[in-house]
Amino acid sequence: MPKYLIEASYTREGVAGVLSQGGTNRREAAAKAVASMGGELEGLYFAFGERDIIVIADLPDNQAAAAVAMTVNASGGLVMKTTPLLTPEDVDEATQRTVEYRPPGG
């Protein structure tokens, strides 16, 4: 199953929710959202810096990842960015494919 890196930053409303309900509540909510798409939460971590939350999740496909992202972003509690992750084996497979490409000016 494809793996995704999800990075999120809380809005003011999102921080208020964490303060009132705690961090484990957010992990449970993330696990439920991912499971509702047929996926599994590998881990959720709070962080300092540019992002407040880092999530690693397995989801069936890009459409499931997009559905989670749109639903979460529409909630207004946080803004998230999703990055598909590739295994070393995925990269090995990619290196075996032939791409027809002509660079600009070529």
Sine and cosine of phi, psi and omega as CSV:
sin_phi,cos_phi,sin_psi,cos_psi,sin_omega,cos_omega
0.00,0.00,0.70,-0.72,0.02,-1.00
-0.86,0.51,0.54,-0.84,-0.03,-1.00
-0.93,-0.37,0.60,-0.80,-0.04,-1.00
-0.76,-0.65,0.60,-0.80,0.16,-0.99
-0.99,-0.15,0.84,-0.54,0.02,-1.00
-0.89,-0.45,0.84,-0.54,0.02,-1.00
-0.90,-0.43,0.72,-0.69,-0.06,-1.00
-0.68,-0.73,0.50,-0.86,0.10,-1.00
-0.84,-0.54,0.76,-0.65,-0.02,-1.00
-0.97,0.25,0.58,-0.81,0.21,-0.98
-0.99,0.10,0.06,-1.00,0.05,-1.00
-0.84,0.54,-0.67,0.75,0.01,-1.00
-0.91,0.42,-0.62,0.79,0.02,-1.00
-0.91,0.42,-0.67,0.74,0.04,-1.00
-0.89,0.45,-0.66,0.75,0.03,-1.00
-0.87,0.50,-0.61,0.79,0.04,-1.00
-0.91,0.41,-0.67,0.75,0.03,-1.00
-0.91,0.42,-0.66,0.75,0.01,-1.00
-0.89,0.47,-0.58,0.81,-0.05,-1.00
-1.00,0.05,-0.48,0.88,-0.10,-1.00
-0.90,-0.43,-0.21,0.98,0.06,-1.00
1.00,0.04,0.21,-0.98,-0.06,-1.00
-0.97,0.26,-0.61,0.79,-0.01,-1.00
-0.91,0.42,-0.50,0.87,0.08,-1.00
-0.88,0.48,-0.64,0.76,0.01,-1.00
-0.93,0.37,-0.60,0.80,0.05,-1.00
-0.90,0.44,-0.68,0.73,0.03,-1.00
-0.89,0.46,-0.66,0.75,0.01,-1.00
-0.91,0.42,-0.66,0.75,0.02,-1.00
-0.91,0.42,-0.69,0.73,0.01,-1.00
-0.88,0.48,-0.66,0.75,0.00,-1.00
-0.92,0.40,-0.67,0.74,0.00,-1.00
-0.89,0.46,-0.71,0.70,0.00,-1.00
-0.91,0.41,-0.69,0.73,0.01,-1.00
-0.89,0.46,-0.55,0.83,0.00,-1.00
-0.91,0.42,-0.30,0.95,0.06,-1.00
-0.98,-0.20,0.15,0.99,0.01,-1.00
1.00,0.08,0.28,0.96,-0.04,-1.00
-0.95,-0.32,-0.13,-0.99,0.00,-1.00
-0.62,-0.78,0.70,-0.71,0.05,-1.00
-0.99,0.15,0.86,-0.51,0.06,-1.00
-0.99,0.12,-0.65,0.76,0.00,-1.00
-0.17,-0.99,0.46,-0.89,0.09,-1.00
-0.70,-0.71,0.76,-0.65,-0.04,-1.00
-0.74,-0.67,0.65,-0.76,0.16,-0.99
-1.00,0.07,0.52,-0.85,-0.08,-1.00
-0.62,-0.78,0.34,-0.94,0.15,-0.99
-0.99,-0.16,0.43,-0.90,0.08,-1.00
0.94,-0.35,-0.57,-0.82,-0.10,-0.99
-0.90,0.43,-0.57,0.82,0.00,-1.00
-0.90,-0.44,0.58,-0.81,0.01,-1.00
-1.00,-0.04,-0.46,0.89,-0.06,-1.00
-0.68,-0.74,0.65,-0.76,0.12,-0.99
-0.84,-0.54,0.78,-0.63,-0.01,-1.00
-0.80,-0.60,0.65,-0.76,0.19,-0.98
-0.90,-0.44,0.82,-0.57,-0.05,-1.00
-0.64,-0.77,0.54,-0.84,0.16,-0.99
-0.99,-0.13,0.78,-0.62,0.04,-1.00
-0.73,-0.68,0.47,-0.88,-0.10,-0.99
-0.87,0.48,-0.56,0.83,-0.07,-1.00
-0.22,-0.98,0.06,-1.00,-0.02,-1.00
-0.89,0.45,-0.54,0.84,0.00,-1.00
-0.91,0.41,-0.64,0.77,0.05,-1.00
-0.91,0.42,-0.67,0.75,0.03,-1.00
-0.89,0.45,-0.65,0.76,0.02,-1.00
-0.91,0.41,-0.63,0.77,0.02,-1.00
-0.89,0.46,-0.68,0.73,0.05,-1.00
-0.89,0.46,-0.74,0.67,-0.04,-1.00
-0.87,0.49,-0.72,0.70,-0.02,-1.00
-0.91,0.42,-0.66,0.75,-0.01,-1.00
-0.90,0.43,-0.73,0.69,-0.02,-1.00
-0.91,0.41,-0.72,0.70,0.00,-1.00
-0.89,0.45,-0.59,0.81,0.00,-1.00
-0.93,0.36,-0.34,0.94,-0.02,-1.00
-0.92,0.39,-0.44,0.90,0.00,-1.00
1.00,0.09,-0.10,1.00,-0.02,-1.00
-0.99,0.11,-0.37,0.93,0.04,-1.00
-0.32,-0.95,0.24,-0.97,0.07,-1.00
-0.87,-0.49,0.80,-0.60,-0.06,-1.00
-0.85,-0.53,0.40,-0.92,0.04,-1.00
-0.80,-0.60,0.74,-0.67,-0.04,-1.00
-0.91,-0.41,0.75,-0.66,0.01,-1.00
-0.83,-0.56,0.85,-0.53,0.09,-1.00
-0.92,0.39,0.64,-0.77,0.01,-1.00
-0.94,-0.33,0.62,-0.78,0.00,-1.00
-0.93,-0.37,0.65,-0.76,0.11,-0.99
-0.99,0.17,0.29,-0.96,0.11,-0.99
-0.84,0.54,-0.55,0.83,0.04,-1.00
-0.92,0.39,-0.60,0.80,0.08,-1.00
-0.87,0.49,-0.67,0.74,0.01,-1.00
-0.92,0.40,-0.66,0.75,0.06,-1.00
-0.84,0.54,-0.69,0.72,0.02,-1.00
-0.90,0.44,-0.66,0.75,0.00,-1.00
-0.89,0.46,-0.60,0.80,-0.02,-1.00
-0.93,0.36,-0.29,0.96,-0.01,-1.00
-1.00,0.01,-0.08,1.00,-0.01,-1.00
-1.00,-0.02,0.57,-0.82,0.00,-1.00
-0.98,-0.20,0.80,-0.61,-0.02,-1.00
-0.91,-0.40,0.78,-0.63,0.11,-0.99
-1.00,0.02,0.88,-0.47,-0.10,-1.00
-0.50,-0.87,0.65,-0.76,0.09,-1.00
-0.85,-0.52,0.87,-0.49,-0.01,-1.00
-0.93,0.36,0.34,-0.94,0.03,-1.00
-0.83,0.56,0.71,-0.71,0.00,-1.00
0.98,0.20,-0.02,1.00,-0.06,-1.00
-1.00,-0.04,0.00,0.00,0.00,0.00
